[in-house]
Amino acid sequence: MAEWIDLIIRKREGEALEPEEISGFVEAVQREEVPVEQAAAFLMAVVIRGLDEQETTSFARAFLSSGQTLRFNEFTYPPIDLGETGGLGGKAAIIALPTAAVYGVKLPVVADRSLRHNGGLLDKFEAVPGFRTDLSLAEFQESVRSTGIAVIGQTMDLAPAEIRVNQLRANTGSLGGVSLTVAGLLARKAAAGTRGLVVEIACGSGGLAKNLAEAHSLADDLFAVGEYLGIRIGGCITERDNPLGHAIGDSLEMQEAIAVLKGEGPADVKEVAVNLAASLLVIGQLVADHAQGRNLAQEAIADGRALAKLKEFVTNQGGDGQALDNPEQLPRGQGRRDVVTQRSGYLKAIDGAALGDSWLALGGSRIRRGDSTDHRVGLWVHKKIGDKVERGDTLVTLHTSEKSKVDAAIESAEEAFLISPEPADKRRLILENFGRVR
Amino acid sequence: MAEWIDLIIRKREGEALEPEEISGFVEAVQREEVPVEQAAAFLMAVVIRGLDEQETTSFARAFLSSGQTLRFNEFTYPPIDLGETGGLGGKAAIIALPTAAVYGVKLPVVADRSLRHNGGLLDKFEAVPGFRTDLSLAEFQESVRSTGIAVIGQTMDLAPAEIRVNQLRANTGSLGGVSLTVAGLLARKAAAGTRGLVVEIACGSGGLAKNLAEAHSLADDLFAVGEYLGIRIGGCITERDNPLGHAIGDSLEMQEAIAVLKGEGPADVKEVAVNLAASLLVIGQLVADHAQGRNLAQEAIADGRALAKLKEFVTNQGGDGQALDNPEQLPRGQGRRDVVTQRSGYLKAIDGAALGDSWLALGGSRIRRGDSTDHRVGLWVHKKIGDKVERGDTLVTLHTSEKSKVDAAIESAEEAFLISPEPADKRRLILENFGRVR
């Protein structure tokens, strides 16, 4: 029992730990040699005291070496992954991935599931009937080779120690802080053979980073760990006091992403998607600069190649192509409830956490990993910050399936909108690009 | 598994918790309804983030109500306990308790065992052959009534939730911080029927409080929780860059305390003991002021009544009275090793932690609760800060029993003494009295 106490005490007192101490801990957790109460106490101390870059890197390396690492040695260009760190309505990846794949970027994607206010790409694709996320590693590699994109969740083959650590953190209230999150994210990606990563950092009340300083700190951690693991990092920080687009929820978001790929859909979603696709092309070394990447991305969307690539990859993973042609047929709850404003004025602020709670209350996300979710429910947000609103306007429409969950969802949604008599500034969407794509 | 997560997260983020949340947690720990990993994570967050006075009080109340509470309703005066918070060589209680009992103070003492650098009164009394610390609660109460003093350790009848919490903290590296320590200390004392508590706060490199600010913070916590539990608080803060007296170790300390009771022994031990005994008389409402208490205490020592009371109480708990008459016969390891200085000059500093490590290495204290200790070993410190020393002088003599433990103990002891060519100031012994005895 005593073996780990000195390590725990030193982290409790805020000391930085040596690489071999961290790898020793992670290996012992993996072998189930650390009593859970000691592991939990240690992880709580880590989350409260934080990790420096070297410690974060040590965790990432230890996570990575706990499982298999895939290699795509036959590719001319480095395989790239795309990640979104939180953010309500973050469906730009659904568009950006096939857009970049049109030009030959290879995309072995290890995606997350929705958790609390964070939407997960895995759940969004699963809104398409038949879509399989349980590919074997051999199927995964073959799909990347054949269609350019494959999407799986983390399996016990890839960075399994990170799964154990994360389960323990989730069960003991220590999921806060970004360092372990970054270490885990990059370890999972690296294990799947990725050599580059484009990240959208959602910044604001609906994002993981609450402000620009937190977003920069997250980017710094990504750079530090990425450099060590040989993963090129790029991406953008996006404003997320507003949800992206109108749709929150798996089916609704898939529908909205398809609309953009058909030349319809909201401009903000397209803008972020084009920006991310351009970054994928730059990091993937297929274009010289971001402007060139944007042009290519817009072309592939305009001429339908991006939508065709989405259909190719989705059907390759078992998804129903018909549903992509007629996205209004994606599974949808039957209930509709409008939240209507009693005030006229300007929409001054949206509380992303309250919208996230509403979505969670409808059953669209999970409180804990392993919970079930409902792809059919969601929110359709009609107004953005800065919009003029009149008494009687609908602010958001809830798409519901279980009646017992509606009241709590409406209550949260009603609390999410602040209307003021003063005009409010519209927000800038892409706050900055960072990394090798700047 | 999820029940406690919100509470853990809120403490992780530094929020203050409500009394019923804390009592709910402590009760659930007691009923073994909190998964150990969640309890460990919560306690780590508590220790790092700290507790305010209300939270500390809530823990104390919850600990107290988890077991029995003894009552001594027949006594005219409130029963008092005496506590020492850390400090090497803290044997003043051995003298102060019988001195105060001479005048009728009733002393139901719940004492600690030695842990790391903190000596425990229970172990010191157990150096007397035959001394029983496992009295039943009925025997304990009867002994307080008949002799004025009884000493037991915490049993599973008294504040058992505190025992569980403390075991978990010890096993998971979260014993730091003073708030939970104070809550636990006062809950144990209150459970044994105490209505007043005199505390010696040892301050310096060999004490729990490293400086006066920490000592004051500890005193403030004692007052806050004491007021809530109806326990009058008083005591003193003593300088503990120096060990108290010469002796560190159970038999050696018992021998030194008896020497003081015989009118011999070092002046600093006597001074602290008289000071504490006076505080016991004040808190016990038997004298009007501290000066009067000091006079009575000195009288009881000078005329042998205090020594007689010690013998009465020790033999009442099964201890061998002969050993008290001839304390050089107390069990003692056979080995003697002197640490001799190679430098001449002035003793400028003593590193109490290094001396504590030396004692620990000899086997005199425990690394963990439940470990065994050796009453026979110890250190006899010959020099105090400010003393002039000549090359070849012995700084400390180690009393050893197991050869395999000697080298590490000598190494630590050698590191404990800083000798400088400059004269160093002697230290003030009693830094201040506090509470109702000031």
Interface residues (C-beta under 8 A of the other chain):
Chain A: M1 A2 W4 I5 D6 L7 I8 I9 R12 E13 P35 V36 E37 Q38 A39 A40 A41 F42 L43 M44 A45 V47 I48 R49 L168 N171 T172 G173 S174 G176 I367 R368
Chain B: M1 A2 W4 I5 D6 L7 I8 I9 R12 E13 P35 V36 E37 Q38 A39 A40 A41 F42 L43 M44 A45 V47 I48 R49 L168 N171 T172 G173 S174 G176 I367 R368
